[in-house]
Amino acid sequence: MREHPDACFQCEQRRPLIGVTGAGNGICGPCAGVDLTYACQRCGTSEEIFREQMCTRCFATKRLAEALGGEDATIPAHREDFHSALSAAGRPRRVAYWLTCDRVPALLKYIGASKEEFTHRHLDDLPNTPTTRYIRDVLVAAAVLQPRDDRLEALPRWADAFLAQAPLPHRKYLTPFAHWFLLHRIRRTHRHRPLRASTQHQMRSRLRRALELLDWLDRHGIPLGKLTQPELETWLEEGPEKRREVRIFITWARGRGLAGALEVPRAPVAAPSVFSTDEGQAEQLHRCLSDETMPLDVRTAGALTLLFGLQHTRLLELTLHDIIDNDTDVTLNLNGHRLPLPPEVAQLVRALRDQCQKRWQLDQTASTTPWLFPGQEPARFLGATYLYLKLRRHGIAPLASRNTARLALATDLPASVLADFTGTSISNATRWTGYAKRDWLDYIASRTQI
């Protein structure tokens, strides 16, 4: 089936059709053997005609002007930057599609007529789709909108929607817990660094566990202030391990006199149990370095994971600026620490850098950051879950490979160096050196004498 009903049934291109076959399918001039050249009636280019005898960019520019300027399509002076940014977008087809979405024409008409400053709130009222996110990124890159952390800004809206479904008596506890404690602490902690998906998930999980406990108390007729330690432990033991995440809610409630002297033990950190054999690790690394049928980003991410045990979240935050190449050696900048790369891995990183550089040149209208592992949306890097699944699809075991590489490094490096080397926390690095059964007191003593 053709993607568009008005496309030529032979070449499936959206061109002016000059004839219709007996089956009702249209055919374009070139496929019919007619030597005709079709050009955009607005700019004269011979690009693919989108609609109304215009190319995609001209169609989007015209529709934007009509929506913002009213009947005479005269762009208001205070909206010229808005119009210019979307007209120059590197992917005009997305802009053209966005113009056809529900509520967008009415929004543009309001924006054109209003004297108010255009803000993120106007886009927040639209469905959170990839196209809407692309439009937002274009406007941020053009300085029409101020940069913001979308994950962080999405949390209050999610919390409000979640709390709206909770019973009214529970909201008197959950609303201040969510907005005045959890969100306040997250904003303070991530004032100068973007919120990671894991932190976003953790906040949502903690709020869900708090509601689960309140629902259980309601069913058993127990007020929160009368909850005893044995009753709390009963609830914890009846459910999965993740119920221990209610600990922060109990601590918050106890500190405000809403609950008694209750304690929730911390969940124990499980020791790593999934590893690769030396032969398996070597075989996977060989494939990453030599198998050209594998995608370049899979080969590069796989090699860095197999050799250095880097976390995927750290890998995905790398930009083209983090690659230091002096034409002889290549090093990666990890939190200010330089990681030298072996020649074959350096070759992979160079190739991926060049590939992403070309792509970023086309996407600069929507992105101010040249990611080394870009996602489908130019301003955002590849999702960690997507990369994990992509590696597994090509025979790379991400978790086992990372654990094996990190354990090998922990046998030769102290915790402080391992933390800097891999971009992990010092507490996590300390656990790994403990797993490796090494004593680094002599190393610490030697460092104090330097």
C-alpha positions in Angstrom: 0.0 0.0 0.0 1.3 3.5 -0.9 2.1 5.7 2.0 0.1 8.6 0.4 -3.0 8.1 -1.7 -2.0 11.0 -4.0 1.4 9.6 -4.8 2.4 7.9 -8.1 1.6 4.2 -7.9 4.8 3.3 -9.6 7.5 5.4 -8.0 5.4 6.3 -4.9 6.6 9.9 -5.0 4.3 12.8 -4.2 4.3 14.5 -7.6 1.6 16.1 -9.8 -0.3 13.3 -11.5 -1.0 13.5 -15.2 -3.1 10.4 -15.6 -5.1 7.7 -13.9 -4.9 4.0 -14.7 -7.9 1.8 -15.0 -7.5 0.6 -11.4 -7.8 4.2 -10.2 -4.1 4.7 -9.5 -2.5 8.0 -10.5 0.8 8.2 -12.4 3.3 11.0 -12.6 4.9 12.5 -15.7 8.3 10.8 -15.5 6.8 7.3 -15.0 4.4 7.9 -17.9 7.3 8.8 -20.1 6.5 12.5 -20.3 9.5 14.8 -20.1 8.2 17.4 -17.7 10.0 19.2 -14.9 8.0 20.2 -11.9 9.2 23.0 -9.7 7.9 24.7 -6.6 5.7 27.6 -7.6 7.0 29.6 -4.7 10.8 29.2 -4.7 11.3 27.5 -8.1 13.3 24.6 -6.8 12.8 21.1 -8.3 12.4 19.4 -4.9 9.6 17.0 -4.2 6.3 18.8 -4.3 4.4 18.6 -1.0 1.1 20.3 -1.4 -0.5 23.2 -3.4 2.3 22.9 -6.0 4.8 23.9 -3.3 7.8 22.2 -1.7 7.6 21.3 2.0 9.5 24.3 3.3 7.5 26.8 1.2 4.2 25.2 2.2 5.1 25.3 5.9 6.3 28.9 5.6 3.0 29.9 3.9 0.8 28.2 6.4 2.8 29.7 9.3 2.3 33.2 7.9 -1.4 32.6 7.4 -1.9 31.3 10.9 0.2 34.1 12.6 -0.7 37.0 10.4 -4.4 36.5 9.8 -6.1 37.1 6.5 -3.3 39.3 5.0 -0.6 36.9 6.2 1.4 39.8 7.6 3.6 38.6 10.4 3.4 40.7 13.6 6.8 42.3 14.4 6.9 40.5 17.8 6.4 37.1 16.2 9.0 37.4 13.4 11.6 35.4 15.3 9.0 32.7 15.9 8.1 32.5 12.2 11.7 32.7 11.1 12.8 29.9 13.4 10.2 27.4 12.2 10.5 28.4 8.6 14.3 27.7 8.7 13.9 24.4 10.6 16.2 21.6 9.3 13.2 19.2 8.9 10.4 21.2 7.3 8.2 18.2 6.9 7.9 17.9 10.7 6.9 21.6 10.9 4.3 21.0 8.1 2.9 18.0 9.9 2.7 19.9 13.2 0.6 22.6 11.5 -2.0 20.0 10.8 -2.3 18.7 14.4 -5.3 19.4 16.5 -5.3 22.7 18.4 -2.2 24.0 16.6 -4.0 26.3 14.2 -6.0 27.8 17.1 -2.7 28.1 19.1 -0.9 29.9 16.3 -3.9 32.3 15.8 -3.8 33.1 19.5 0.0 33.6 19.4 -0.2 36.0 16.5 -3.0 38.1 18.0 -1.6 38.2 21.6 1.0 40.6 22.8 2.1 38.2 25.6 5.5 36.6 25.5 5.5 33.1 24.0 6.5 30.6 26.6 6.9 26.8 27.1 3.5 26.8 28.7 1.8 27.2 25.2 3.5 24.0 24.0 2.9 22.2 27.3 -0.9 22.4 26.5 -0.3 20.3 23.3 0.1 16.5 23.3 3.7 15.5 24.2 4.6 14.0 20.8 8.0 13.7 19.0 6.8 16.4 16.6 5.8 18.8 19.4 9.2 18.2 21.1 11.0 18.9 17.8 9.2 22.2 17.5 10.1 23.1 21.1 13.8 22.2 20.4 13.8 24.4 17.2 12.5 27.4 19.2 15.0 26.8 22.0 17.9 26.6 19.6 16.7 29.9 18.0 16.5 31.6 21.4 12.8 32.1 21.0 12.3 30.0 24.1 14.6 29.7 27.1 16.4 26.4 27.6 14.9 24.2 30.3 15.1 20.6 31.6 12.0 18.9 30.1 12.3 15.9 32.4 12.3 18.2 35.5 9.5 20.3 34.3 7.4 17.3 33.5 7.5 15.9 37.0 5.1 18.5 38.6 2.5 17.9 35.9 2.8 14.1 36.3 2.5 14.5 40.1 -0.6 16.6 39.8 -2.2 14.0 37.4 -1.2 11.2 39.8 -2.5 12.9 42.9 -5.8 13.8 41.2 -6.6 10.0 41.1 -5.7 9.5 44.8 -8.5 9.5 47.4 -9.0 13.0 48.9 -7.9 12.0 52.5 -4.6 10.8 51.1 -3.8 14.0 49.3 -3.3 15.9 52.5 -0.2 13.8 53.0 0.9 13.2 49.4 0.6 16.7 48.0 3.1 18.4 50.4 5.3 15.3 50.3 5.4 15.4 46.5 5.7 19.2 45.9 7.3 20.5 49.0 9.7 17.7 49.7 10.5 15.4 46.7 10.3 18.0 43.9 11.9 20.7 46.0 14.9 18.4 46.8 15.2 17.4 43.1 15.2 21.0 41.9 17.8 21.9 44.4 20.1 19.0 43.5 19.7 19.4 39.8 20.0 23.1 39.6 23.1 22.9 37.4 22.8 19.5 35.8 20.1 17.8 33.8 17.8 15.3 35.5 18.4 11.7 34.5 15.7 9.3 33.7 16.6 7.1 36.6 16.0 10.0 39.1 12.7 10.7 37.4 11.7 7.1 37.7 12.8 7.0 41.4 10.7 10.0 42.3 7.6 8.5 40.7 8.2 5.2 42.4 8.5 6.8 45.8 5.2 8.6 45.4 3.5 5.4 44.3 4.9 3.4 47.3 3.6 6.1 49.6 0.1 5.8 48.1 0.2 2.0 48.4 1.0 2.3 52.1 -1.8 4.8 52.7 -4.3 2.6 50.8 -3.2 -0.4 52.9 -3.7 1.6 56.1 -7.1 2.7 54.9 -8.2 -0.9 54.2 -7.1 -2.0 57.7 -8.6 1.1 59.4 -5.2 2.3 60.7 -4.5 6.0 60.8 -1.0 7.0 59.7 -0.3 8.5 63.1 -1.2 5.2 64.8 0.9 2.9 62.6 3.2 0.7 64.6 6.6 -0.8 63.7 5.2 -4.4 63.5 2.4 -3.3 61.3 4.8 -1.5 59.0 7.0 -4.5 58.8 4.0 -6.7 58.0 3.2 -4.5 55.0 6.8 -4.5 53.9 7.1 -8.3 54.0 3.8 -8.9 52.2 5.0 -7.1 49.0 8.0 -6.9 46.7 11.4 -5.5 47.7 10.6 -2.1 46.1 8.2 -1.4 49.0 11.3 -0.3 50.9 11.3 2.9 48.8 8.5 4.1 51.2 11.4 4.8 53.6 11.7 8.4 52.5 8.0 9.0 53.0 8.1 7.5 56.5 11.2 9.7 57.3 9.3 12.8 56.0 6.1 11.9 58.0 8.0 11.2 61.2 10.0 14.5 61.0 6.7 16.4 60.8 5.0 14.6 63.6 2.6 12.7 61.3 3.9 9.3 62.2 5.5 7.7 65.2 9.1 6.4 65.7 9.1 4.1 62.6 12.1 2.7 60.8 12.3 1.2 57.3 15.6 -0.6 56.8 17.5 0.3 53.6 17.3 -2.2 50.8 20.6 -4.1 50.6 22.7 -3.5 47.5 22.8 -6.8 45.7 26.3 -8.0 44.6 26.6 -8.4 40.8 25.8 -11.9 39.7 25.9 -11.7 35.9 29.3 -12.0 34.3 30.8 -13.0 30.9 33.6 -15.6 30.5 37.0 -14.3 29.3 36.4 -16.1 26.0 32.9 -14.6 25.6 34.2 -11.1 26.5 37.0 -11.4 23.9 34.7 -12.8 21.2 32.2 -9.9 21.7 35.1 -7.3 21.6 36.5 -8.9 18.4 33.1 -8.6 16.7 32.8 -4.9 17.8 36.2 -4.1 16.3 35.9 -6.1 13.1 32.3 -6.8 12.1 31.3 -4.0 9.7 27.8 -5.4 9.3 27.0 -4.1 12.8 25.8 -0.5 13.2 28.6 1.9 14.1 27.0 3.1 17.3 26.6 -0.5 18.5 30.2 -1.3 17.8 31.5 1.8 19.5 29.2 1.6 22.6 29.9 -2.2 22.8 33.7 -1.7 22.7 33.7 1.0 25.3 31.5 -1.1 27.6 33.6 -4.3 27.1 36.9 -2.5 27.7 36.1 0.1 30.4 32.8 -1.0 32.0 31.3 2.5 31.4 27.7 3.1 32.4 25.3 3.6 29.5 24.0 6.8 31.0 27.6 8.1 31.0 28.2 7.0 27.5 25.1 8.6 26.1 26.0 12.0 27.7 29.2 12.2 25.6 29.3 14.9 23.0 31.6 15.5 20.0 33.4 18.0 22.2 34.4 15.2 24.6 36.5 13.5 21.9 40.1 14.9 22.1 41.9 14.0 18.9 45.4 15.1 18.1 45.7 13.1 14.9 47.8 10.6 16.8 45.9 9.6 19.9 42.3 9.9 20.9 41.1 10.4 24.4 37.6 10.7 26.0 36.8 13.5 28.4 35.0 11.9 31.4 34.0 14.3 34.1 37.2 16.2 33.4 39.4 13.1 33.4 40.9 11.9 30.1 40.6 8.3 29.1 43.1 7.2 26.5 41.7 4.8 23.8 43.5 1.9 22.2 44.1 2.5 18.4 41.3 0.2 17.1 38.7 1.7 19.5 39.9 5.2 18.7 39.2 4.4 15.0 35.6 3.5 15.9 35.2 6.6 17.9 36.6 8.8 15.1 34.2 7.2 12.6 31.2 7.7 14.8 32.3 11.3 15.5 32.5 12.0 11.7 29.1 10.4 11.1 27.4 12.4 13.9 29.1 15.6 12.8 27.5 15.4 9.4 24.1 14.7 10.9 24.5 17.5 13.4 25.2 20.0 10.6 21.7 19.2 9.3 20.1 19.4 12.7 21.7 22.6 14.3 18.4 24.4 13.9 16.9 22.0 16.6 20.0 21.2 18.7 22.7 23.1 20.4 24.5 20.0 21.6 26.3 17.6 19.2 25.7 14.3 20.8 28.0 11.3 20.1 25.0 9.0 20.4 22.1 11.1 19.1 18.5 10.0 19.3 15.7 10.3 16.8 15.1 13.8 18.1 18.2 15.9 17.4 18.3 17.7 20.7 18.2 14.5 22.8 20.7 11.6 23.0 19.7 8.0 22.5 17.6 6.4 25.2 19.5 4.1 27.6 16.9 1.4 27.3 17.0 1.6 23.5 20.8 1.3 23.4 20.6 -1.7 25.8 18.1 -3.5 23.6 20.1 -2.6 20.5 23.3 -4.1 21.9 21.5 -7.3 22.9 19.9 -7.5 19.4 23.5 -7.7 18.0 24.8 -10.3 20.4 26.4 -8.0 23.0 25.4 -8.7 26.6 25.5 -5.2 28.1 25.2 -6.0 31.8 27.5 -9.0 31.9 30.0 -7.2 29.7 30.0 -4.1 32.0 30.3 -6.2 35.2 33.2 -8.3 33.8 35.1 -5.2 32.6 34.5 -3.3 35.8 35.6 -6.3 38.0 38.8 -6.5 35.9 39.5 -2.8 36.4 38.8 -3.1 40.1 41.6 -5.6 40.6 44.1 -3.0 39.3 42.7 0.3 40.4 41.8 1.8 43.7 38.3 3.1 44.2 39.0 6.8 43.7 40.7 6.1 40.4 38.0 3.6 39.3 35.3 6.2 40.1 37.0 8.9 37.9 37.9 6.3 35.2 34.4 5.0 34.7 32.3 8.0 35.7 30.6 6.1 38.5 30.2 7.2 42.2 32.9 6.6 44.8 30.5 4.4 46.9 29.9 2.2 43.8 33.6 2.0 43.0 34.4 1.1 46.6 32.0 -1.8 46.4 33.6 -3.0 43.2 37.1 -2.9 44.8 35.6 -4.9 47.7 34.3 -7.5 45.2 37.8 -7.7 43.7 39.2 -8.5 47.2 42.0 -6.1 47.1 43.6 -3.9 49.8 44.6 -0.5 48.6 46.0 0.9 51.9 49.5 0.8 50.5 48.4 2.9 47.5 46.8 5.5 49.8 49.9 5.7 51.9 52.1 6.1 48.8 49.9 9.0 47.5 50.2 10.9 50.8 54.0 10.8 50.5 54.0 12.4 47.1 
